[in-house]
């Protein structure tokens, strides 16, 4: 159940949220850093 929930969240994130892969993470604002952390948390939980 938990893994399914995070898989759904990961798909939603991929569609809605911007990608930060090619940007310098040290130059991001606070909100952008929070989005990166959220995406990392969801990805980490999908892979567990």
PDB file of N, H, CA, C and O in Angstrom:
ATOM      1  N   UNK A   1       0.825  -1.198   0.000  1.00  0.00           N
ATOM      2  CA  UNK A   1       0.000   0.000   0.000  1.00  0.00           C
ATOM      3  C   UNK A   1       0.861   1.250   0.000  1.00  0.00           C
ATOM      4  O   UNK A   1       0.628   2.179  -0.774  1.00  0.00           O
ATOM      5  N   UNK A   2       1.865   1.265   0.883  1.00  0.00           N
ATOM      6  H   UNK A   2       2.054   0.511   1.512  1.00  0.00           H
ATOM      7  CA  UNK A   2       2.730   2.441   0.994  1.00  0.00           C
ATOM      8  C   UNK A   2       3.511   2.670  -0.302  1.00  0.00           C
ATOM      9  O   UNK A   2       3.618   3.798  -0.783  1.00  0.00           O
ATOM     10  N   UNK A   3       4.051   1.591  -0.856  1.00  0.00           N
ATOM     11  H   UNK A   3       3.964   0.674  -0.465  1.00  0.00           H
ATOM     12  CA  UNK A   3       4.837   1.726  -2.076  1.00  0.00           C
ATOM     13  C   UNK A   3       3.968   2.194  -3.241  1.00  0.00           C
ATOM     14  O   UNK A   3       4.419   2.989  -4.065  1.00  0.00           O
ATOM     15  N   UNK A   4       2.749   1.719  -3.316  1.00  0.00           N
ATOM     16  H   UNK A   4       2.383   1.073  -2.646  1.00  0.00           H
ATOM     17  CA  UNK A   4       1.828   2.136  -4.370  1.00  0.00           C
ATOM     18  C   UNK A   4       1.524   3.614  -4.268  1.00  0.00           C
ATOM     19  O   UNK A   4       1.474   4.315  -5.279  1.00  0.00           O
ATOM     20  N   UNK A   5       1.319   4.092  -3.047  1.00  0.00           N
ATOM     21  H   UNK A   5       1.359   3.522  -2.226  1.00  0.00           H
ATOM     22  CA  UNK A   5       1.063   5.513  -2.831  1.00  0.00           C
ATOM     23  C   UNK A   5       2.231   6.358  -3.322  1.00  0.00           C
ATOM     24  O   UNK A   5       2.030   7.369  -3.995  1.00  0.00           O
ATOM     25  N   UNK A   6       3.448   5.949  -2.987  1.00  0.00           N
ATOM     26  H   UNK A   6       3.611   5.128  -2.440  1.00  0.00           H
ATOM     27  CA  UNK A   6       4.612   6.715  -3.414  1.00  0.00           C
ATOM     28  C   UNK A   6       4.844   6.613  -4.921  1.00  0.00           C
ATOM     29  O   UNK A   6       5.366   7.554  -5.519  1.00  0.00           O
ATOM     30  N   UNK A   7       4.475   5.513  -5.540  1.00  0.00           N
ATOM     31  H   UNK A   7       4.051   4.749  -5.054  1.00  0.00           H
ATOM     32  CA  UNK A   7       4.576   5.406  -6.996  1.00  0.00           C
ATOM     33  C   UNK A   7       3.625   6.375  -7.670  1.00  0.00           C
ATOM     34  O   UNK A   7       3.975   6.989  -8.679  1.00  0.00           O
ATOM     35  N   UNK A   8       2.436   6.517  -7.130  1.00  0.00           N
ATOM     36  H   UNK A   8       2.152   6.018  -6.311  1.00  0.00           H
ATOM     37  CA  UNK A   8       1.478   7.480  -7.673  1.00  0.00           C
ATOM     38  C   UNK A   8       1.996   8.899  -7.495  1.00  0.00           C
ATOM     39  O   UNK A   8       1.914   9.714  -8.413  1.00  0.00           O
ATOM     40  N   UNK A   9       2.534   9.197  -6.305  1.00  0.00           N
ATOM     41  H   UNK A   9       2.601   8.535  -5.559  1.00  0.00           H
ATOM     42  CA  UNK A   9       3.106  10.526  -6.059  1.00  0.00           C
ATOM     43  C   UNK A   9       4.264  10.811  -7.011  1.00  0.00           C
ATOM     44  O   UNK A   9       4.401  11.936  -7.491  1.00  0.00           O
ATOM     45  N   UNK A  10       5.090   9.820  -7.288  1.00  0.00           N
ATOM     46  H   UNK A  10       4.978   8.906  -6.898  1.00  0.00           H
ATOM     47  CA  UNK A  10       6.218  10.008  -8.199  1.00  0.00           C
ATOM     48  C   UNK A  10       5.742  10.331  -9.605  1.00  0.00           C
ATOM     49  O   UNK A  10       6.336  11.175 -10.276  1.00  0.00           O
ATOM     50  N   UNK A  11       4.689   9.678 -10.060  1.00  0.00           N
ATOM     51  H   UNK A  11       4.208   8.992  -9.515  1.00  0.00           H
ATOM     52  CA  UNK A  11       4.148   9.970 -11.388  1.00  0.00           C
ATOM     53  C   UNK A  11       3.569  11.375 -11.458  1.00  0.00           C
ATOM     54  O   UNK A  11       3.752  12.085 -12.446  1.00  0.00           O
ATOM     55  N   UNK A  12       2.866  11.770 -10.396  1.00  0.00           N
ATOM     56  H   UNK A  12       2.718  11.194  -9.593  1.00  0.00           H
ATOM     57  CA  UNK A  12       2.309  13.127 -10.345  1.00  0.00           C
ATOM     58  C   UNK A  12       3.431  14.160 -10.339  1.00  0.00           C
ATOM     59  O   UNK A  12       3.346  15.177 -11.027  1.00  0.00           O
ATOM     60  N   UNK A  13       4.482  13.897  -9.563  1.00  0.00           N
ATOM     61  H   UNK A  13       4.550  13.070  -9.004  1.00  0.00           H
ATOM     62  CA  UNK A  13       5.619  14.823  -9.508  1.00  0.00           C
ATOM     63  C   UNK A  13       6.271  14.982 -10.870  1.00  0.00           C
ATOM     64  O   UNK A  13       6.647  16.086 -11.263  1.00  0.00           O
ATOM     65  N   UNK A  14       6.404  13.882 -11.583  1.00  0.00           N
ATOM     66  H   UNK A  14       6.099  12.985 -11.263  1.00  0.00           H
ATOM     67  CA  UNK A  14       7.049  13.925 -12.892  1.00  0.00           C
ATOM     68  C   UNK A  14       6.258  14.780 -13.868  1.00  0.00           C
ATOM     69  O   UNK A  14       6.837  15.465 -14.711  1.00  0.00           O
ATOM     70  N   UNK A  15       4.945  14.742 -13.756  1.00  0.00           N
ATOM     71  H   UNK A  15       4.474  14.186 -13.071  1.00  0.00           H
ATOM     72  CA  UNK A  15       4.090  15.502 -14.666  1.00  0.00           C
ATOM     73  C   UNK A  15       4.001  16.970 -14.276  1.00  0.00           C
ATOM     74  O   UNK A  15       4.102  17.848 -15.132  1.00  0.00           O
ATOM     75  N   UNK A  16       3.813  17.239 -12.994  1.00  0.00           N
ATOM     76  H   UNK A  16       3.731  16.525 -12.298  1.00  0.00           H
ATOM     77  CA  UNK A  16       3.492  18.590 -12.538  1.00  0.00           C
ATOM     78  C   UNK A  16       4.719  19.427 -12.174  1.00  0.00           C
ATOM     79  O   UNK A  16       4.841  20.571 -12.610  1.00  0.00           O
ATOM     80  N   UNK A  17       5.613  18.866 -11.389  1.00  0.00           N
ATOM     81  H   UNK A  17       5.514  17.937 -11.034  1.00  0.00           H
ATOM     82  CA  UNK A  17       6.729  19.651 -10.852  1.00  0.00           C
ATOM     83  C   UNK A  17       7.859  19.792 -11.871  1.00  0.00           C
ATOM     84  O   UNK A  17       8.070  18.905 -12.698  1.00  0.00           O
ATOM     85  N   UNK A  18       8.582  20.907 -11.806  1.00  0.00           N
ATOM     86  H   UNK A  18       8.410  21.628 -11.134  1.00  0.00           H
ATOM     87  CA  UNK A  18       9.692  21.105 -12.740  1.00  0.00           C
ATOM     88  C   UNK A  18      10.874  20.201 -12.407  1.00  0.00           C
ATOM     89  O   UNK A  18      11.007  19.712 -11.284  1.00  0.00           O
ATOM     90  N   UNK A  19      11.721  19.991 -13.399  1.00  0.00           N
ATOM     91  H   UNK A  19      11.613  20.387 -14.311  1.00  0.00           H
ATOM     92  CA  UNK A  19      12.923  19.191 -13.214  1.00  0.00           C
ATOM     93  C   UNK A  19      14.088  20.110 -12.850  1.00  0.00           C
ATOM     94  O   UNK A  19      14.254  21.181 -13.435  1.00  0.00           O
ATOM     95  N   UNK A  20      14.884  19.682 -11.887  1.00  0.00           N
ATOM     96  H   UNK A  20      14.749  18.812 -11.412  1.00  0.00           H
ATOM     97  CA  UNK A  20      16.029  20.476 -11.446  1.00  0.00           C
ATOM     98  C   UNK A  20      17.348  19.786 -11.781  1.00  0.00           C
ATOM     99  O   UNK A  20      18.384  20.128 -11.211  1.00  0.00           O
ATOM    100  N   UNK A  21      17.323  18.832 -12.686  1.00  0.00           N
ATOM    101  H   UNK A  21      16.481  18.554 -13.149  1.00  0.00           H
ATOM    102  CA  UNK A  21      18.491  18.023 -12.998  1.00  0.00           C
ATOM    103  C   UNK A  21      19.658  18.793 -13.593  1.00  0.00           C
ATOM    104  O   UNK A  21      20.811  18.465 -13.317  1.00  0.00           O
ATOM    105  N   UNK A  22      19.391  19.793 -14.392  1.00  0.00           N
ATOM    106  H   UNK A  22      18.453  20.059 -14.617  1.00  0.00           H
ATOM    107  CA  UNK A  22      20.477  20.508 -15.060  1.00  0.00           C
ATOM    108  C   UNK A  22      20.763  21.866 -14.440  1.00  0.00           C
ATOM    109  O   UNK A  22      21.522  22.660 -14.995  1.00  0.00           O
ATOM    110  N   UNK A  23      20.163  22.130 -13.300  1.00  0.00           N
ATOM    111  H   UNK A  23      19.546  21.485 -12.849  1.00  0.00           H
ATOM    112  CA  UNK A  23      20.381  23.418 -12.641  1.00  0.00           C
ATOM    113  C   UNK A  23      21.361  23.254 -11.494  1.00  0.00           C
ATOM    114  O   UNK A  23      21.496  22.170 -10.927  1.00  0.00           O
ATOM    115  N   UNK A  24      22.036  24.329 -11.160  1.00  0.00           N
ATOM    116  H   UNK A  24      21.927  25.210 -11.620  1.00  0.00           H
ATOM    117  CA  UNK A  24      22.969  24.346 -10.043  1.00  0.00           C
ATOM    118  C   UNK A  24      22.168  24.398  -8.741  1.00  0.00           C
ATOM    119  O   UNK A  24      21.477  25.381  -8.473  1.00  0.00           O
ATOM    120  N   UNK A  25      22.261  23.350  -7.940  1.00  0.00           N
ATOM    121  H   UNK A  25      22.823  22.551  -8.157  1.00  0.00           H
ATOM    122  CA  UNK A  25      21.448  23.265  -6.734  1.00  0.00           C
ATOM    123  C   UNK A  25      21.835  24.292  -5.674  1.00  0.00           C
ATOM    124  O   UNK A  25      21.035  24.591  -4.788  1.00  0.00           O
ATOM    125  N   UNK A  26      23.036  24.830  -5.752  1.00  0.00           N
ATOM    126  H   UNK A  26      23.686  24.587  -6.473  1.00  0.00           H
ATOM    127  CA  UNK A  26      23.455  25.817  -4.758  1.00  0.00           C
ATOM    128  C   UNK A  26      22.826  27.184  -5.015  1.00  0.00           C
ATOM    129  O   UNK A  26      22.834  28.040  -4.130  1.00  0.00           O
ATOM    130  N   UNK A  27      22.293  27.398  -6.193  1.00  0.00           N
ATOM    131  H   UNK A  27      22.287  26.703  -6.911  1.00  0.00           H
ATOM    132  CA  UNK A  27      21.696  28.692  -6.537  1.00  0.00           C
ATOM    133  C   UNK A  27      20.164  28.695  -6.480  1.00  0.00           C
ATOM    134  O   UNK A  27      19.530  29.641  -6.947  1.00  0.00           O
ATOM    135  N   UNK A  28      19.581  27.662  -5.922  1.00  0.00           N
ATOM    136  H   UNK A  28      20.096  26.893  -5.543  1.00  0.00           H
ATOM    137  CA  UNK A  28      18.136  27.583  -5.828  1.00  0.00           C
ATOM    138  C   UNK A  28      17.631  28.373  -4.630  1.00  0.00           C
ATOM    139  O   UNK A  28      18.341  28.547  -3.640  1.00  0.00           O
ATOM    140  N   UNK A  29      16.398  28.846  -4.733  1.00  0.00           N
ATOM    141  H   UNK A  29      15.821  28.705  -5.538  1.00  0.00           H
ATOM    142  CA  UNK A  29      15.764  29.525  -3.616  1.00  0.00           C
ATOM    143  C   UNK A  29      15.240  28.515  -2.602  1.00  0.00           C
ATOM    144  O   UNK A  29      15.344  27.305  -2.808  1.00  0.00           O
ATOM    145  N   UNK A  30      14.677  29.016  -1.510  1.00  0.00           N
ATOM    146  H   UNK A  30      14.592  29.998  -1.342  1.00  0.00           H
ATOM    147  CA  UNK A  30      14.203  28.132  -0.445  1.00  0.00           C
ATOM    148  C   UNK A  30      13.063  27.232  -0.910  1.00  0.00           C
ATOM    149  O   UNK A  30      13.027  26.048  -0.573  1.00  0.00           O
ATOM    150  N   UNK A  31      12.144  27.783  -1.673  1.00  0.00           N
ATOM    151  H   UNK A  31      12.173  28.745  -1.946  1.00  0.00           H
ATOM    152  CA  UNK A  31      11.008  26.986  -2.149  1.00  0.00           C
ATOM    153  C   UNK A  31      11.487  25.914  -3.125  1.00  0.00           C
ATOM    154  O   UNK A  31      11.019  24.777  -3.078  1.00  0.00           O
ATOM    155  N   UNK A  32      12.410  26.269  -3.999  1.00  0.00           N
ATOM    156  H   UNK A  32      12.791  27.193  -4.037  1.00  0.00           H
ATOM    157  CA  UNK A  32      12.940  25.298  -4.963  1.00  0.00           C
ATOM    158  C   UNK A  32      13.708  24.192  -4.251  1.00  0.00           C
ATOM    159  O   UNK A  32      13.624  23.029  -4.646  1.00  0.00           O
ATOM    160  N   UNK A  33      14.460  24.544  -3.202  1.00  0.00           N
ATOM    161  H   UNK A  33      14.528  25.488  -2.882  1.00  0.00           H
ATOM    162  CA  UNK A  33      15.172  23.526  -2.424  1.00  0.00           C
ATOM    163  C   UNK A  33      14.190  22.598  -1.724  1.00  0.00           C
ATOM    164  O   UNK A  33      14.441  21.398  -1.611  1.00  0.00           O
ATOM    165  N   UNK A  34      13.082  23.141  -1.257  1.00  0.00           N
ATOM    166  H   UNK A  34      12.878  24.115  -1.348  1.00  0.00           H
ATOM    167  CA  UNK A  34      12.058  22.314  -0.617  1.00  0.00           C
ATOM    168  C   UNK A  34      11.444  21.349  -1.635  1.00  0.00           C
ATOM    169  O   UNK A  34      11.162  20.199  -1.298  1.00  0.00           O
ATOM    170  N   UNK A  35      11.233  21.802  -2.872  1.00  0.00           N
ATOM    171  H   UNK A  35      11.462  22.736  -3.145  1.00  0.00           H
ATOM    172  CA  UNK A  35      10.711  20.924  -3.920  1.00  0.00           C
ATOM    173  C   UNK A  35      11.693  19.803  -4.252  1.00  0.00           C
ATOM    174  O   UNK A  35      11.287  18.661  -4.468  1.00  0.00           O
ATOM    175  N   UNK A  36      12.977  20.128  -4.293  1.00  0.00           N
ATOM    176  H   UNK A  36      13.307  21.056  -4.118  1.00  0.00           H
ATOM    177  CA  UNK A  36      13.997  19.107  -4.559  1.00  0.00           C
ATOM    178  C   UNK A  36      14.001  18.084  -3.429  1.00  0.00           C
ATOM    179  O   UNK A  36      14.085  16.883  -3.684  1.00  0.00           O
ATOM    180  N   UNK A  37      13.913  18.545  -2.192  1.00  0.00           N
ATOM    181  H   UNK A  37      13.845  19.521  -1.985  1.00  0.00           H
ATOM    182  CA  UNK A  37      13.896  17.641  -1.041  1.00  0.00           C
ATOM    183  C   UNK A  37      12.656  16.752  -1.068  1.00  0.00           C
ATOM    184  O   UNK A  37      12.744  15.561  -0.771  1.00  0.00           O
ATOM    185  N   UNK A  38      11.513  17.315  -1.419  1.00  0.00           N
ATOM    186  H   UNK A  38      11.442  18.283  -1.660  1.00  0.00           H
ATOM    187  CA  UNK A  38      10.275  16.538  -1.506  1.00  0.00           C
ATOM    188  C   UNK A  38      10.382  15.461  -2.583  1.00  0.00           C
ATOM    189  O   UNK A  38       9.995  14.313  -2.363  1.00  0.00           O
ATOM    190  N   UNK A  39      10.907  15.835  -3.737  1.00  0.00           N
ATOM    191  H   UNK A  39      11.222  16.768  -3.915  1.00  0.00           H
ATOM    192  CA  UNK A  39      11.056  14.858  -4.820  1.00  0.00           C
ATOM    193  C   UNK A  39      12.033  13.754  -4.425  1.00  0.00           C
ATOM    194  O   UNK A  39      11.824  12.587  -4.759  1.00  0.00           O
ATOM    195  N   UNK A  40      13.104  14.123  -3.711  1.00  0.00           N
ATOM    196  H   UNK A  40      13.274  15.071  -3.440  1.00  0.00           H
ATOM    197  CA  UNK A  40      14.061  13.132  -3.231  1.00  0.00           C
ATOM    198  C   UNK A  40      13.393  12.165  -2.250  1.00  0.00           C
ATOM    199  O   UNK A  40      13.599  10.954  -2.326  1.00  0.00           O
ATOM    200  N   UNK A  41      12.591  12.709  -1.329  1.00  0.00           N
ATOM    201  H   UNK A  41      12.424  13.693  -1.268  1.00  0.00           H
ATOM    202  CA  UNK A  41      11.906  11.890  -0.330  1.00  0.00           C
ATOM    203  C   UNK A  41      10.966  10.897  -0.995  1.00  0.00           C
ATOM    204  O   UNK A  41      10.933   9.726  -0.618  1.00  0.00           O
ATOM    205  N   UNK A  42      10.205  11.354  -1.976  1.00  0.00           N
ATOM    206  H   UNK A  42      10.232  12.305  -2.281  1.00  0.00           H
ATOM    207  CA  UNK A  42       9.281  10.459  -2.677  1.00  0.00           C
ATOM    208  C   UNK A  42      10.065   9.395  -3.443  1.00  0.00           C
ATOM    209  O   UNK A  42       9.715   8.216  -3.392  1.00  0.00           O
ATOM    210  N   UNK A  43      11.107   9.792  -4.143  1.00  0.00           N
ATOM    211  H   UNK A  43      11.391  10.750  -4.185  1.00  0.00           H
ATOM    212  CA  UNK A  43      11.913   8.824  -4.908  1.00  0.00           C
ATOM    213  C   UNK A  43      12.549   7.788  -3.991  1.00  0.00           C
ATOM    214  O   UNK A  43      12.578   6.600  -4.312  1.00  0.00           O
ATOM    215  N   UNK A  44      13.052   8.238  -2.862  1.00  0.00           N
ATOM    216  H   UNK A  44      13.028   9.203  -2.602  1.00  0.00           H
ATOM    217  CA  UNK A  44      13.688   7.337  -1.899  1.00  0.00           C
ATOM    218  C   UNK A  44      12.677   6.300  -1.387  1.00  0.00           C
ATOM    219  O   UNK A  44      13.016   5.125  -1.240  1.00  0.00           O
ATOM    220  N   UNK A  45      11.465   6.724  -1.121  1.00  0.00           N
ATOM    221  H   UNK A  45      11.190   7.678  -1.241  1.00  0.00           H
ATOM    222  CA  UNK A  45      10.447   5.805  -0.620  1.00  0.00           C
ATOM    223  C   UNK A  45       9.917   4.865  -1.698  1.00  0.00           C
ATOM    224  O   UNK A  45       9.484   3.756  -1.385  1.00  0.00           O
ATOM    225  N   UNK A  46       9.944   5.284  -2.950  1.00  0.00           N
ATOM    226  H   UNK A  46      10.297   6.185  -3.204  1.00  0.00           H
ATOM    227  CA  UNK A  46       9.534   4.379  -4.033  1.00  0.00           C
ATOM    228  C   UNK A  46      10.549   3.254  -4.197  1.00  0.00           C
ATOM    229  O   UNK A  46      10.181   2.112  -4.470  1.00  0.00           O
ATOM    230  N   UNK A  47      11.813   3.578  -4.032  1.00  0.00           N
ATOM    231  H   UNK A  47      12.112   4.506  -3.810  1.00  0.00           H
ATOM    232  CA  UNK A  47      12.866   2.583  -4.250  1.00  0.00           C
ATOM    233  C   UNK A  47      13.045   1.613  -3.086  1.00  0.00           C
ATOM    234  O   UNK A  47      13.658   0.559  -3.258  1.00  0.00           O
ATOM    235  N   UNK A  48      12.528   1.944  -1.916  1.00  0.00           N
ATOM    236  H   UNK A  48      12.030   2.800  -1.777  1.00  0.00           H
ATOM    237  CA  UNK A  48      12.645   1.034  -0.757  1.00  0.00           C
ATOM    238  C   UNK A  48      11.766  -0.165  -0.897  1.00  0.00           C
ATOM    239  O   UNK A  48      11.747  -1.023  -0.014  1.00  0.00           O
TER     240      UNK A  48
END
